């Protein structure tokens, strides 16, 4: 219909609708007559992905785009071209003033998360929107319509509210010791959640009759409605209620429809069973749905969570009621007495430490139980004259004043009373003295909710009030004198006129002239007298300001010219009064203008006073910076006609108090920082033992927020087997006030339980415990070592006893049998002696290794000859296996021949030992890449992956389910240490059921140099690694080549760090496909040092392609297990798959 109008082109569905709408029937008129401002607004909205509506003309005819079309729901597309009042009859009464203000005044509005109750899906719905209303302005400045940009925030607002309900339940999960208290807390939460749960019923099954139920908790329901709901539940129960059942059409099906919170009747409800644990409560929870929200997936999720949370609170309370009832009874009296003493002492200290007058009155006869020094000084009394006496005995003059009756009112009502600038009269030796105070009466309640004391705080403001009164009186007096001067001047003018007339008639009026002269003289005397009084009043006003101890300055006019200023103010900014008078204040201290001009000018324009507290200021004087904190009062200065002509500023220096507070807060922050910096779990608890702080280490270890951990307490994380003893020990410590020591297992975020040593000490002040400070030290490794030690001692005792038993047996046989067999027995005894000798030598070597005293004799020797000797030695003791030595290269090596022979021998004996069903062991030696390689291969049982990395640990032995092997588990540990001493490395390749190959490599040159092949800003290559910027993506391609050890890994890692920084890449493809050997010694360095450095440089994603080597693969995974930081690491077996992952990651 309007295809020739460019501004209506495009715009999706709404663009098409606008083109086919007959606009001539609307107040907007035909589009070809639309003003340019409307055309531009429509074009903007149709081409925007943001929800936009336009309300045009006096009736606010509605136009909108596709993004906005979801907002009116079922009213779309009917709403297009309709007046706003017709589209939104349910909202227009509230919206119309805003729209008309925009149209008439050009006023813009922004309403974040504004509640709007829309009728768009057949019922009144609770909705929230973040919207703006802006004028659409024509070229001539007129406003033709309203531009409405809007985002619906219903989901965010409602779900935030629902999450707060869930959090409230979580906070109460472990806080109830009885079912009754749990029900009370559940009721409080439900009663505060009526927008989402306008009614609820908690029904418990009768223990005798599982089909009978009774309501124990309800809200938003009448008794009759509760009975109807009960009947519905019984019907549901007979059908074996499952989580997620809904009750629909309640308004139709119920005789007494439910109306709660919202004016419309409730239509839907959710019913679900609750049960848990040994202390279970079985029953059903009914949750009414909001009349203004229909149950959808989000609502069901919310209801399901609330039902689960309700069951948790109830069942935890039931469990607690059973387990702690007896214990609570024993502790009750002692705990109450301790808490009372502690609270009373803490209250007394707080009162005595207050810098303002403060006291506590007990009983309705107002006994002063606690009072501080400022209060006694206010009354001109000593503390001894005040404490322990009745208020009206101390100050009988108060009986005829209002204060006793006000105190009685606080006692009877339980409501606080606060008043400012109240007159109070005190009797002094000099007579009756008037003071002005601001006071506050706050009730204290006993456990039964009755008022048993009143906290009275006061502030003596007499000086401030009198200063202000004198200023006001002086100002009024000055104004009166000004009026007298004006009147006198007028009289003088009149007299002069009369004198002139008299001179013209001089001859005829000599007597009148004399009279006039007398009147003139009197008028002049009055003028002089009035001027004198004016000067005296001005001087009194200035003297008052000059002598004030707080800074005072009077500023006038738009330039804020200094009219009056005292020395106290000048001292605050490092100036004398002569430097300030008559000048614009911010010409003298321009550096203060930014902070204070914006405060002063509104006082002058609005006439409303302003007060600021603890306000920071600074000014410059020569080369000195003067700074501090002020309490400021800005008072408008008015003339007699009420006109504000200036601002009177009162400045009280509070720098010392503010800095003391800052030091206190800084100390608290430093203490928190210190506790969070300690690399172990640190916590504090209240005197009653309740946890009230945990440091960040605790939160990180448990994978929970500090608030969750504090709410749950340690009990939720201690191993169930350790919990009873730990609770008992903690209770004993709380009762005795002595140090608490315990060992128990704590559950970490990954579900693993680790042993910890817990120590807590009480902090005692004035004989009372104020806080418990505790630490949890991880002793898991110590526990494991203890277990290994015990296992080792058991093994060692067995292994050492076995050859001794054999020797003893053969000696007995030699005594009993034919001498011709002595040779055989001697040979067998000798074998047992050799076995015993080996065990003892292994133990001695371990001892030397631990002490750093294992000696090495490094010198050149025939390496291939050493291998041959080792093979021959082991072959002599093995009749079941043929040990095949592939012809090694002739090689001279610089090292300890005997120690390296010990390594080879150990590898060979293990190969024989762990391949009992095989008959062959292969040993090979070759030189490659600057090192000598040795491999020992067996065809035995093989080794599982979980055992491979631990084989070289001290005392570690593999126990096969079908056989056990002798030895102390020290051989490979000793071999590993010998190889490390020679700068060598080792690794294993194994396949369970097929055998294992043990490798080691010894460098032919110590500190092998890295040969750099090519290096640039985006490329690096050496003998171990190649790094390049990908040509198809924004990542680095890294290819490791050949044998890798600790040094080569660290060198390559630092090269990668350099290129991440220079190229800005935040993704890496780390390809280990061509890696030979293992770099397990670098695992911890990679995870704990290198990954954090890379993350700081910008690394976000790390694709790791495994080496074919099992040992290398396990080492890589170990480095990720100990990795610190948030870099995402994924392992791949195919480099192409790894590249695909990197390519599809969003930047």
C-alpha positions, -999 to +999 in steps of 0.1 A: +000+000+000+029+023+008+057+006-011+071+039-024+080+051+011+116+042+019+113+046+057+088+017+057+110-007+038+125-037+056+118-043+093+106-079+091+071-088+100+062-054+114+076-036+084+052-057+062+023-051+086+029-013+085+029-014+047-005-032+046-022-012+074-048+014+065-033+043+085-059+067+072-084+053+098-061+062+127-052+095+142-017+092+127-030+095+092-015+083+059+023+076+061+029+099+031+018+128+053+038+117+083+062+144+097+099+138+092+105+132+129+080+103+129+094+089+097+129+089+112+118+073+144+099+045+125+129+039+103+152+036+133+128+012+151+122-011+121+159-015+115+168-021+151+171-054+169+163-037+202+126-037+213+112-002+204+077+012+204+065+046+193+034+063+208+024+091+185+000+120+189-024+131+215-039+096+219-005+079+217-011+056+188+011+026+190+038+016+164+065-010+171+091-033+156+096-071+156+117-072+187+089-054+207+061-076+193+066-103+219+058-078+247+021-075+242+016-112+239-017-122+225-025-085+217-001-086+188-007-078+159-040-062+170-022-036+190-006-020+160-022+014+153-043+014+184-042+041+211-021+034+242-051+035+265-069+009+244-038-014+242-030-011+279-062-004+298-049-022+329-017+000+329-027+033+315-037+050+347-002+047+360+016+053+326-005+082+313+011+109+334+046+099+323+036+098+286+018+131+288+048+147+306+071+136+278+046+149+252+039+182+269+071+191+286+097+172+266+107+153+299+125+120+295+120+091+318+141+060+327+125+032+348+148+003+356+130-030+366+097-012+367+068-035+378+039-036+352+009-059+357-001-068+321-031-087+308-015-102+277-020-139+280-055-141+293-047-132+329-030-104+348+007-112+348+035-099+370+061-083+346+091-061+350+107-039+324+137-016+320+123+012+298+129+047+287+104+073+274+120+100+252+104+129+233+104+127+194+112+162+186+104+179+152+126+204+135+106+233+150+112+220+185+077+206+190+072+171+205+050+148+184+053+115+202+071+092+226+100+070+217+099+039+240+130+016+242+124-013+265+138-046+277+117-071+297+135-080+329+108-102+344+130-133+343+159-116+360+139-098+387+117-128+396+145-153+395+167-131+417+138-129+441+133-167+440+170-173+445+169-152+476+142-176+489+164-206+481+194-189+498+173-183+528+165-220+531+202-229+525+212-205+553+187-223+577+197-259+566+217-267+597+205-240+621+175-257+638+179-280+668+142-289+670+114-295+645+094-267+661+121-242+655+126-255+620+089-250+613+091-215+626+120-207+604+103-223+574+072-202+581+092-170+583+107-177+549+074-186+534+057-156+549+083-134+533+079-150+499+042-145+493+048-129+458+060-163+446+043-186+472+011-169+482+001-199+502+015-231+515+006-262+535+029-287+551+012-320+558+027-349+578+017-385+576+004-401+608+029-427+620+001-452+628-019-447+596+002-439+565-029-428+546-039-402+572-023-368+572-024-337+594-013-301+587+015-289+609+022-256+590+002-234+567-001-198+555-023-179+532-051-204+537-083-203+558-092-234+579-119-244+554-095-240+524-069-260+544-094-289+548-101-288+510-064-289+502-060-318+527-087-338+509-069-331+476-037-344+491-053-376+504-066-382+469-032-376+455-015-397+482-036-427+472-021-424+438+015-425+452+025-389+448+057-383+429+077-351+428+061-327+403+024-332+407+003-301+400-031-291+412-048-271+384-080-250+381-082-245+419-104-214+415-130-236+397-126-268+417-126-254+452-157-243+470-137-216+487-113-202+461-080-189+476-072-152+474-038-144+489-014-115+483-027-109+448-064-098+443-070-127+418-078-162+430-050-188+429-053-212+400-024-236+404-005-254+431+024-278+433+024-309+455+054-330+464+064-355+491+092-348+517+113-376+533+149-382+541+173-401+562+170-421+594+154-391+613+129-387+584+097-368+583+072-382+558+046-360+544+036-336+516+043-300+508+017-279+489+029-247+474+004-223+458+015-206+427+012-169+422-021-158+407+000-136+384+024-162+371+016-196+355+037-226+364+064-231+338+097-250+338+114-222+359+086-223+384+087-261+386+125-259+392+119-233+419+092-253+436+112-286+434+142-269+451+120-253+478+104-287+485+139-303+488+151-275+510+121-277+533+127-314+537+164-308+544+156-282+571+130-305+588+150-337+586+182-320+598+163-305+627+148-339+635+183-355+635+197-327+656+168-330+680+176-367+686+214-363+688+219-332+709+190-330+733+208-347+761+240-328+755+222-294+753+206-300+787+240-306+803+255-275+788+226-251+791+231-236+825+269-232+821+265-217+786+238-192+797+259-180+826+290-176+804+271-158+777+255-135+802+288-126+818+305-121+785+277-099+770+274-078+802+312-072+802+312-064+765+283-040+769+301-023+798+332-019+778+313-005+748+296+021+770+328+031+788+347+034+755+321+057+738+333+092+732+297+106+736+275+105+768+261+070+772+244+051+800+221+021+807+190+025+829+176-007+845+141-011+858+112+013+858+128+033+886+157+041+863+187+027+881+220+038+864+237+005+860+265+017+836+275+052+827+306+066+810+327+096+818+313+120+791+278+115+806+291+123+841+308+154+828+275+165+811+258+163+845+288+180+863+292+148+884+319+121+889+313+085+879+311+074+915+282+099+920+264+084+891+269+046+888+245+025+909+221+052+918+186+061+907+184+087+879+159+110+898+180+108+929+211+120+910+191+147+891+159+155+910+154+186+888+144+162+860+112+152+879+093+183+866+107+179+830+095+156+803+122+130+804+109+106+831+076+103+813+093+097+779+114+069+795+083+053+810+068+054+775+098+035+761+094+009+788+057+004+782+057+005+743+091-011+736+096+016+709+127+038+708+125+076+712+149+101+696+148+139+697+172+166+686+180+200+702+159+195+734+162+219+763+172+204+797+177+223+830+204+213+855+209+226+890+244+239+897+260+258+926+255+289+904+218+282+899+196+267+872+216+260+840+200+255+806+217+230+782+207+217+748+210+180+740+201+155+713+193+122+728+182+087+719+163+062+742+166+026+729+150-004+747+168-036+757+147-067+759+149-098+781+146-133+765+108-131+769+106-099+748+100-076+777+118-043+781+143-046+811+166-017+804+171+014+782+202+026+765+204+063+767+228+082+744+231+120+744+251+147+727+256+181+743+250+206+716+247+237+738+276+255+723+264+249+687+228+260+695+239+291+714+263+300+687+236+297+661+211+317+683+236+345+688+243+346+651+205+348+644+200+375+671+229+395+659+216+392+624+181+404+634+195+432+655+216+443+626+186+443+603+166+464+628+193+490+631+195+491+593+158+500+592+163+527+619+190+543+598+168+542+567+140+559+586+163+585+601+176+594+566+141+598+554+133+622+583+165+642+575+155+646+539+121+658+550+136+683+574+159+697+547+129+702+525+111+720+553+143+741+558+143+751+522+107+762+523+113+781+555+142+800+540+119+812+512+096+825+538+123+837+562+109+871+568+075+858+577+085+826+597+115+832+621+098+813+649+091+783+626+128+783+615+139+780+651+116+751+657+128+734+625+164+738+635+157+722+669+140+692+651+169+689+628+194+688+656+174+660+674+172+640+642+210+642+637+215+630+673+192+601+667+212+593+635+245+593+653+230+571+681+216+546+657+249+543+638+267+537+671+243+509+680+247+494+645+285+494+649+282+478+684+260+450+671+283+444+641+313+442+665+295+418+688+287+396+658+322+396+646+336+390+681+313+360+685+326+345+653+362+354+660+363+337+694+345+305+682+366+274+685+352+259+653+359+273+619+332+298+607+331+317+574+303+338+558+302+337+520+281+360+499+272+366+463+277+344+432+315+348+436+313+335+472+331+365+486+344+362+522+324+386+543+333+373+578+359+346+588+375+336+620+410+324+629+399+288+635+388+286+598+420+303+586+441+277+606+422+249+588+435+261+554+468+277+565+458+313+559+452+343+582+419+362+581+434+392+563+443+370+533+406+359+530+384+389+538+368+406+508+381+380+483+364+351+465+371+320+485+379+297+456+403+323+441+424+317+472+419+279+473+409+269+438+419+233+445+389+229+468+364+243+443+356+210+426+346+193+459+328+221+477+313+247+452+287+221+441+276+218+478+276+256+486+258+269+455+226+247+460+223+260+496+222+295+483+197+288+455+174+265+474+177+279+509+180+244+524+208+237+548+233+208+542+254+188+566+285+167+557+303+143+580+339+130+578+344+150+546+379+148+532+395+181+521+429+194+510+443+228+501+477+239+490+498+266+508+530+275+490+547+240+486+527+224+515+496+203+511+472+207+540+446+180+544+422+165+569+386+157+576+357+180+586+322+179+598+305+207+579+272+226+582+261+249+554+234+273+566+216+298+543+222+335+554+189+354+549+180+391+549+149+404+568+127+399+538+138+362+536+161+365+506+191+343+508+222+364+501+249+341+514+260+309+531+273+305+567+297+276+569+306+259+602+336+236+601+346+211+629+380+194+625+375+156+630+408+146+614+421+128+644+389+107+649+387+098+613+423+087+610+420+066+642+390+049+625+409+044+593+439+029+612+415+005+629+399-005+596+433-008+580+444-031+608+414-053+603+421-054+565+457-063+572+446-090+596+422-105+570+450-103+543+474-120+566+450-148+574+442-152+537+479-152+528+487-181+551+490-212+529+469-234+552+434-234+565+427-207+591+394-202+610+379-185+639+349-194+661+328-176+687+332-184+724+303-209+720+322-227+693+302-215+663+323-210+632+323-173+621+353-170+597+373-191+573+401-179+551+403-183+513+423-215+515+394-232+532+370-220+505+393-231+477+399-265+493+362-272+498+350-256+466+324-236+485+320-199+494+331-188+529+294-180+537+283-216+528+310-231+549+303-209+579+266-217+576+272-255+575+300-257+600+329-282+601+305-311+607+295-310+570+331-317+559+345-340+586+346-377+577+317-395+593+340-420+611+360-391+626+330-368+635+320-382+670+355-380+685+361-345+670+328-331+683+335-346+718+370-331+719+357-297+707+330-296+734+356-305+761+378-277+748+349-252+749+340-262+784+376-262+798+389-232+778+420-253+769+438-258+736+420-281+711+441-306+692+427-332+669+433-352+637+405-359+613+398-362+576+382-333+557+363-336+524+377-315+496+360-302+465+368-333+445+352-355+471+385-368+485+391-370+523+425-357+534+440-360+569+444-327+588+459-317+622+436-292+638+447-268+665+426-241+681+436-218+709+413-194+729+420-157+729+413-144+764+405-109+775+398-099+811+394-136+820+369-143+793+373-161+759+364-137+731+373-158+701+389-191+691+417-190+665+422-223+647+443-238+619+439-270+599+473-284+586+473-309+558+491-340+571+479-364+544+515-369+531+527-375+566+499-401+572+508-418+539+545-419+549+536-433+583+516-460+565+544-467+541+569-469+570+547-494+588+543-514+556+581-512+551+588-524+586+565-553+581+581-562+548+616-556+561+611-578+591+597-606+569+624-602+542+653-601+567+639-630+587+635-653+556+673-656+548+682-659+584+657-687+589+672-705+558+707-701+572+696-714+606+679-744+590+709-753+568+732-751+598+710-775+617+709-799+587+747-798+586+748-810+622+723-838+617+731-852+582+758-870+563+790-849+560+789-856+522+760-832+518+777-804+538+788-788+505+752-784+493+741-769+526+770-745+526+761-734+491+725-728+501+735-710+532+758-688+511+729-679+488+709-668+518+738-648+531+741-630+497+704-623+498+707-609+533+737-589+523+718-573+494+689-563+516+713-547+541+732-529+513+700-515+499+690-502+534+725-486+538+723-470+503+689-455+511+703-441+544+732-425+525+709-411+499+687-395+526+717-380+543+733-369+510+763-391+516+761-417+488+795-413+473+804-416+436+837-423+419+834-406+385+860-416+359+861-429+323+852-465+319+842-490+292+804-487+291+797-517+269+820-538+291+800-528+321+768-539+304+784-573+296+796-578+332+761-570+345+745-595+321+769-622+331+764-616+368+726-618+366+727-647+341+747-668+366+719-665+392+691-671+367+685-705+352+650-698+339+657-669+316+682-662+288+694-626+290+702-614+254+725-584+250+723-569+216+758-560+204+764-526+219+785-499+204+820-496+219+817-466+242+837-449+269+817-430+295+827-408+324+808-419+355+807-443+385+810-478+369+800-497+400+769-476+407+757-477+370+763-515+370+741-516+401+713-498+380+716-522+351+717-552+375+685-540+392+667-535+359+677-570+348+668-587+381+634-570+381+628-581+345+635-617+355+614-614+387+583-599+370+582-624+340+580-657+358+563-674+328+587-661+302+622-673+293+639-643+279+650-608+288+665-584+261+689-556+268+700-530+242+723-500+241+727-473+215+740-437+211+716-410+198+711-372+201+741-367+224+733-394+248+736-431+255+704-451+258+698-484+275+666-505+274+657-537+293+627-555+280+608-584+297+579-605+285+561-607+318+530-595+336+533-558+326+524-528+348+491-509+352+493-472+344+484-463+380+516-480+392+541-468+366+549-433+380+553-447+416+577-475+407+607-453+415+593-442+449+609-455+480+594-488+494+570-491+465+562-526+454+537-540+429+516-567+444+500-590+417+468-607+427+482-641+418+517-638+432+540-617+455+576-609+449+604-606+474+623-574+482+620-542+501+609-520+472+642-500+473+660-511+441+643-488+416+644-459+441+682-463+445+686-467+407+666-435+401+689-415+425+720-429+408+708-419+374+698-384+386+734-380+400+746-387+365+722-361+350+703-390+335+666-398+331+645-429+330+611-440+318+589-470+313+567-484+285+544-512+295+514-532+283+497-553+310+500-590+301+526-584+274+556-571+294+575-539+301+605-520+288+626-499+312+647-471+297+674-448+309+695-422+291+728-407+302+741-375+285+775-378+269+781-341+276+771-323+309+749-292+304+741-301+268+739-268+248+707-260+229+714-254+193+691-225+180+682-232+144+660-201+137+644-173+157+621-144+149+592-125+165+567-152+154+589-182+150+615-202+171+632-235+164+660-255+182+670-291+185+641-298+209+612-276+199+596-257+170+572-228+177+553-209+151+523-186+147+495-205+130+487-193+095+451-202+098+443-191+133+453-170+162+472-196+181+508-210+184+518-243+169+543-261+191+561-293+180+584-311+205+609-333+189+631-361+202+642-368+237+631-344+264+644-338+299+639-312+326+662-286+311+649-289+276+613-287+288+620-256+309+639-240+280+611-247+255+585-235+280+602-201+284+604-198+246+567-204+244+562-177+270+582-152+249+562-158+218+528-156+236+539-121+247+552-110+213+524-124+192+494-118+216+483-154+210+460-168+237+457-204+224+484-231+219+485-264+201+511-284+221+521-314+200+540-342+218+536-368+190+573-369+182+585-369+218+609-397+228+612-404+265+598-387+296+601-353+313+583-363+345+607-343+366+593-311+350+556-319+358+555-299+390+573-269+375+549-269+345+518-270+366+528-247+395+551-222+378+548-222+341+510-223+336+504-193+359+531-173+340+514-182+307+480-173+320+493-139+331+507-134+296+473-141+281+470-178+276+434-191+278+433-224+260+459-252+257+454-282+234+478-310+244+484-338+219+498-368+238+531-386+231+529-423+223+550-428+255+527-439+284+552-424+309+552-391+291+514-391+289+511-397+326+537-369+333+517-345+312+485-353+331+503-349+364+513-314+354+477-305+348+466-321+381+488-297+400+481-268+376+473-234+391+451-208+374+421-209+350+438-219+317+416-245+301+436-276+291+424-305+270+442-337+259+440-351+225+455-381+207+451-365+172+465-331+163+437-325+137+410-329+164+430-305+186+431-279+158+394-282+152+388-275+189+409-244+189+393-231+157+358-233+171+366-216+204+351-181+207+377-153+211 
